[in-house]
């Protein structure tokens, strides 16, 4: 049974400000997506019914923008759509007729009520196809006049990069109408197909200009757009029967709406059912956790390569991110292992293995014909942790043996040194990282030549990951029947060197030591990994100190602040143009992916799994805001912690889901055998 956690009535749907701040997002497993607001208005350049990778794997372009419907009943007509125009006009105002909106699993469902008529609208994407369906049906119990009501639906298309604004003169397609089908041919490029079920199509060619994109204006970007109306669908409504429009890059896309809707629902039901069968902790999970399980599916997509046609990867966030090495490895356990997608986990890990170079994973995964970028000091260390988690969950020694030479090379390259000044200092066995002008940690904002948080030296989380990776390698070495002593001995040296991060005044750990300007005691959340990772280089007393200071000054309902609010560079809100936002990205905003790590760290020092798991519960309320059913990238550092950044972020979903799963496992173990002090079982490979 799909969760129906997210539902709103007229008090939200009819209030434009409330209806516009809530967005629905769909993905199809190929890198394409569809999105919009409850109100039906476009507030982002990224909103549309089909944004697809015209240049695979992630050269995404908006191809199907809107399907604006008007309900005709005799001489009366009502809008079932809304638009925001430059100058502030809202016309039409179809949201005023919205009786309700809900997500059924991931599928957005609207109910419009106009007089005695109630019309349901649904939007969904065909799994693993670049096809979007928009369907309507009249309430089965509707009392209709002798003449059936009709829908007139304006179909708006485009052909622009999803990061850009439209230039009407640059898009001059050929439009060919063929009965109930319409073909939009971009000269020398691609074809887009529109089909109808339950009516007819009439071709048009008119530009609708000056859509007002309020969110883009807030982000300091161009706030105008235009879309080409290529036709009108004229659909006859009959009680209880689906009529609608299909927009696809595939000429053979099916127009059988009921069957297509069933396939989407079966896909989501299958994802949830498989998760509950594979991961017993999910059997009685609350509905908000079920919603996270469904959300996790949206980030997995096909990433075929020349030597791995079944390759898969992780989109870091919607709408503007692609797949990033660091984000993928951090998110992988929550997206795949906590949901029982073990084959997907293996394929993602094997896909990235082919791109490991000089002991490093790509920071930004390369597009077609592009060269990978390797400016990340932690992705390879997270990669080893992801392999540990995968082997612990699956006991897949065959896959481990095949990749082990790659894992061994990662350690060897880090010992002798690799790109961007990343390498082990023989004096204390800690990793140094960074060089002028390059951002290599996850706090990677760069504006022009300005690296906002350079963190050159020995960052605390890089060395927590280094220690964890060495312990993981010792465990994994034993798994394949080899001797672990080399890795264990090096881990012992790192633990001794890690003591240098203690600042000695009860203030937790230094953020960076041995930097160009000495040691940096700025309070940031990076030290939490020294407690949250399976293997901690700290003793129990120091672990408690780290958790305590993070709780007092950085913890919020939605994650950890990226900077001490007492610091003069702290930014309470994430607002402004590109310069202002990038300059504050890691200088105060709350990062949600850190909430799961905080919960695990808190459990480690309190042994109270229920209390630690309760730290995640505010996300249940957040699922009803911003990117509905998903979790935002960041929040303002100051109350009320308004959601910002990408409205659906992979590691935000994944880290919460992973932490909930691990803590639920501890709770169940305690109930079964009284093991009140059990460690999260991820701690053993």
Helices and strands as residue ranges (DSSP letters): E 7-8, H 10-13, H 16-21, E 23-27, E 33-37, E 48-55, E 59-73, E 76-79, E 82-84, E 90-93, G 94-97, E 98-104, E 107-114, E 117-125, E 131-138, E 150-161, G 168-170, E 174-178, E 181-185, E 191-197, E 199-212, H 214-218, E 224-236, E 242-248, H 257-278, G 280-282, H 287-297, E 300-302, E 312-314, E 317-318, H 325-332, I 333-337, H 342-353, H 379-394, H 397-416, G 419-421, E 423-424, E 431-432, E 446-447, E 450-451, E 458-459, H 460-479, H 485-498, G 499-501, E 512-515, E 518-520, G 525-528, H 529-532, H 540-553, E 555-556, E 559-561, H 578-584, E 590-591, H 593-606, H 609-614, H 618-622, E 634-635, E 643-644, E 648-649, H 650-673, G 681-683
